[in-house]
């Protein structure tokens, strides 16, 4: 499942002609949203260096919890222990 950085995974989904970016979305930590998470279609994001962009919003990559295919298969997921801390 987790192969490479989230930025590498997103770049593959967005720029590899064998992939359909419309089939994927990212789930980000978003305080204030229902359950403190928000789902964003990959086709709506633009990749940057330390951040990705959705319209005028700049969101750091470390807020991405997982990348999921529309059928529910998790493509990439952050490594977190049970207390929610990254390794």
Backbone as JSON, one array per atom type, in Angstrom:
{
  "sequence": "XXXXXXXXXXXXXXXXXXXXXXXXXXXXXXXXXXXXXXXXXXXXXXXXXXXXXXXXXXXXXXXXXXXXXXXXXXXXXXXXXXXXXXX",
  "N": [[0.83, -1.18, 0.0], [1.64, 1.49, 1.03], [3.85, 3.13, -0.76], [6.45, 5.02, -1.23], [6.51, 8.66, -0.98], [3.67, 10.74, -0.14], [3.43, 12.81, -1.92], [4.77, 11.79, -4.18], [3.05, 9.69, -4.83], [0.68, 11.1, -5.44], [1.61, 12.63, -7.62], [2.05, 10.6, -9.48], [-0.6, 9.69, -9.86], [-1.75, 11.99, -10.96], [-0.18, 12.63, -13.24], [0.63, 10.37, -14.69], [-0.17, 8.79, -17.63], [-1.48, 6.36, -17.6], [-3.08, 6.33, -15.44], [-6.21, 7.42, -14.0], [-7.0, 10.32, -12.75], [-9.44, 11.16, -11.84], [-10.56, 9.06, -10.52], [-9.76, 8.99, -7.92], [-9.36, 10.21, -4.53], [-8.3, 12.43, -1.87], [-8.04, 12.2, 1.65], [-8.09, 14.5, 4.14], [-6.85, 15.89, 7.22], [-8.94, 18.07, 8.79], [-9.79, 20.42, 10.76], [-12.85, 21.29, 12.22], [-14.45, 20.4, 10.18], [-16.89, 17.81, 9.54], [-16.28, 15.15, 11.66], [-13.66, 15.92, 11.69], [-12.31, 15.55, 9.3], [-11.81, 15.82, 5.74], [-12.83, 15.19, 2.43], [-11.27, 15.3, -0.68], [-11.37, 15.48, -4.16], [-8.81, 14.16, -6.26], [-8.49, 15.28, -8.78], [-9.06, 17.94, -8.36], [-6.91, 19.1, -7.14], [-3.76, 20.85, -7.08], [-0.37, 20.32, -7.39], [2.31, 21.31, -5.25], [5.46, 22.33, -3.73], [5.91, 21.95, -0.74], [3.32, 21.91, -0.19], [-0.1, 21.36, -1.28], [-2.56, 22.62, -3.53], [-5.92, 23.75, -3.5], [-7.94, 25.41, -5.34], [-7.68, 28.61, -4.07], [-6.78, 27.82, -1.62], [-4.13, 26.68, 0.41], [-2.64, 23.75, 1.31], [-0.81, 21.8, 3.56], [1.17, 18.89, 2.83], [1.49, 17.11, 4.98], [-0.95, 17.0, 6.22], [-2.48, 15.2, 4.89], [-4.23, 12.25, 5.28], [-4.92, 9.87, 4.01], [-4.89, 8.38, 0.7], [-7.32, 7.47, -1.52], [-8.98, 5.18, -3.65], [-11.95, 5.42, -5.66], [-13.47, 3.1, -5.33], [-12.99, 2.45, -2.77], [-10.55, 1.32, -2.06], [-7.58, 1.74, -0.29], [-4.86, 3.58, -1.26], [-2.61, 4.93, -0.38], [-1.49, 5.6, 2.9], [-0.99, 7.46, 5.86], [1.56, 6.83, 8.29], [0.72, 6.13, 11.45], [0.67, 5.87, 15.0], [-1.31, 4.31, 17.6], [-1.99, 6.43, 19.25], [-2.18, 8.48, 17.54], [0.1, 9.75, 16.68], [2.66, 10.55, 14.38], [5.24, 8.4, 12.98]],
  "CA": [[0.0, 0.0, 0.0], [2.42, 2.73, 1.14], [5.09, 3.06, -1.54], [6.91, 6.36, -1.52], [5.88, 9.76, -0.28], [2.34, 11.06, -0.64], [3.6, 13.66, -3.1], [5.1, 10.9, -5.3], [1.82, 8.97, -5.18], [-0.22, 12.04, -6.1], [2.18, 12.97, -8.92], [1.77, 9.47, -10.38], [-2.02, 9.7, -10.19], [-2.07, 13.15, -11.77], [0.58, 12.81, -14.47], [0.85, 9.12, -15.42], [-1.31, 8.62, -18.54], [-2.17, 5.09, -17.33], [-3.97, 6.56, -14.3], [-7.33, 8.35, -14.16], [-7.03, 11.05, -11.48], [-10.83, 11.3, -11.43], [-10.94, 7.87, -9.76], [-9.12, 9.02, -6.61], [-9.53, 11.38, -3.68], [-7.48, 12.44, -0.67], [-8.72, 12.52, 2.9], [-7.18, 15.33, 4.92], [-7.24, 16.36, 8.55], [-9.53, 19.4, 8.6], [-10.53, 20.76, 11.98], [-14.08, 22.03, 11.95], [-15.28, 19.6, 9.28], [-17.51, 16.66, 10.2], [-15.28, 14.13, 11.99], [-12.33, 16.53, 11.53], [-11.69, 15.14, 8.04], [-12.45, 16.32, 4.53], [-12.5, 14.41, 1.24], [-11.03, 16.18, -1.82], [-11.01, 14.74, -5.38], [-7.44, 14.43, -6.74], [-8.55, 16.14, -9.96], [-9.22, 19.33, -7.93], [-5.71, 19.61, -6.49], [-2.58, 21.22, -7.85], [0.76, 19.97, -6.54], [3.38, 22.27, -5.0], [6.61, 21.71, -3.06], [5.54, 21.46, 0.59], [1.87, 22.07, -0.09], [-0.9, 21.24, -2.5], [-3.52, 23.71, -3.61], [-7.29, 23.53, -3.94], [-8.31, 26.8, -5.55], [-6.75, 29.51, -3.38], [-6.36, 27.22, -0.34], [-2.83, 26.01, 0.43], [-2.75, 22.71, 2.34], [0.45, 21.04, 3.65], [1.06, 17.45, 2.58], [1.41, 16.32, 6.21], [-2.35, 16.9, 6.64], [-3.13, 14.1, 4.17], [-4.31, 11.02, 6.06], [-4.87, 8.75, 3.07], [-5.3, 8.53, -0.69], [-8.26, 6.37, -1.69], [-9.66, 5.01, -4.94], [-13.4, 5.55, -5.47], [-14.05, 1.83, -4.89], [-12.68, 2.28, -1.34], [-9.21, 0.78, -1.81], [-6.61, 2.72, 0.19], [-3.64, 3.55, -2.08], [-1.55, 5.43, 0.49], [-1.99, 5.98, 4.21], [0.06, 7.92, 6.75], [1.9, 5.91, 9.39], [0.42, 6.72, 12.77], [0.44, 4.86, 16.02], [-2.66, 4.36, 18.17], [-2.24, 7.73, 19.87], [-2.3, 9.46, 16.47], [1.36, 10.44, 16.43], [3.42, 10.01, 13.25], [6.56, 7.9, 13.33]],
  "C": [[0.88, 1.25, 0.0], [3.74, 2.55, 0.42], [5.48, 4.46, -1.94], [6.15, 7.42, -0.72], [4.5, 10.03, -0.88], [2.45, 11.94, -1.87], [3.93, 12.82, -4.33], [3.86, 10.15, -5.77], [0.87, 9.89, -5.94], [0.3, 12.43, -7.48], [1.93, 11.85, -9.92], [0.31, 9.47, -10.8], [-2.38, 10.84, -11.14], [-1.41, 13.14, -13.15], [0.86, 11.54, -15.26], [-0.36, 8.88, -16.32], [-2.07, 7.3, -18.32], [-3.16, 5.22, -16.17], [-5.08, 7.54, -14.66], [-7.49, 9.08, -12.83], [-8.45, 11.24, -10.97], [-11.33, 10.13, -10.6], [-10.42, 7.89, -8.32], [-9.49, 10.29, -5.84], [-8.58, 11.27, -2.49], [-8.38, 12.76, 0.52], [-7.71, 13.27, 3.74], [-7.75, 15.6, 6.3], [-7.71, 17.8, 8.38], [-10.39, 19.74, 9.81], [-11.73, 21.62, 11.63], [-15.0, 21.3, 10.98], [-15.86, 18.43, 10.07], [-16.46, 15.59, 10.42], [-13.85, 14.62, 11.87], [-11.59, 16.04, 10.3], [-12.49, 15.7, 6.87], [-11.95, 15.49, 3.36], [-12.4, 15.37, 0.05], [-10.66, 15.33, -3.03], [-9.6, 15.14, -5.85], [-7.47, 15.37, -7.94], [-8.7, 17.62, -9.6], [-7.94, 19.92, -7.35], [-4.6, 19.91, -7.48], [-1.39, 21.01, -6.91], [1.77, 21.1, -6.44], [4.52, 21.57, -4.28], [6.24, 21.15, -1.69], [4.05, 21.45, 0.82], [1.2, 21.61, -1.37], [-1.98, 22.31, -2.41], [-4.87, 23.22, -4.09], [-7.86, 24.94, -4.09], [-7.26, 27.69, -4.92], [-6.24, 28.94, -2.06], [-5.05, 26.46, -0.51], [-2.84, 25.03, 1.6], [-1.44, 21.91, 2.39], [0.21, 19.54, 3.47], [0.9, 16.65, 3.87], [-0.02, 16.21, 6.74], [-3.11, 15.79, 5.91], [-3.07, 12.84, 5.02], [-4.25, 9.79, 5.17], [-5.28, 9.19, 1.69], [-6.11, 7.28, -1.0], [-8.82, 6.37, -3.11], [-11.16, 5.03, -4.68], [-14.07, 4.25, -5.02], [-13.73, 1.52, -3.43], [-11.3, 1.76, -1.04], [-8.26, 1.91, -1.43], [-5.31, 2.53, -0.6], [-2.43, 3.96, -1.25], [-2.18, 5.85, 1.81], [-0.81, 6.4, 5.07], [0.32, 6.87, 7.82], [1.64, 6.62, 10.69], [0.25, 5.59, 13.77], [-0.95, 5.07, 16.62], [-3.0, 5.68, 18.85], [-2.37, 8.82, 18.83], [-1.04, 10.25, 16.18], [2.08, 9.76, 15.27], [4.72, 9.42, 13.74], [7.64, 8.7, 12.65]]
}
